[in-house]
């Protein structure tokens, strides 16, 4: 898909679902990594992540464009255009746009984090850490008691 096709698709979706024209630019931004698209408040343009089209197809791309058009039209009308606003959520539901896009398969998922538990011998205060600490060097912050290692609590 080329820039002109994206522009035409955006204008078409705007007329079909919102019954209003899209008068600005829609283009692919190769620098987008963690999001499917972005509405720019200053220029009213819409940027789209091309990887979503390549990996998940035209249907997912149309959903992302509808989501960004919700931001666009509400902002121009002076209504609540942010994710937390009721106007935005209502319009998303009305046009059938997704609130969030599905994650890309090519993007690696976050690794699980291990959690280590330490406890004070004197007062019993629990300390959760991601990295090991030297129990000979560090003491409880409340009572200065000796810390003991309880164990690893699994991945989160």
SULRAVEN-V182611 format. One record per helix or strand of 2 or more residues. SS is the DSSP state (H for helix, E for strand). FROM is the first residue (numbers start at 1). LEN is the number of residues. Records with the same first field share a line. If there is no record, write none. Layout:
BEGIN
SS = FROM-LEN + FROM-LEN
END
This chain:
BEGIN
H = 3-16 + 50-28 + 86-10
E = 26-3 + 37-3 + 46-3 + 114-7 + 126-4 + 146-10
END
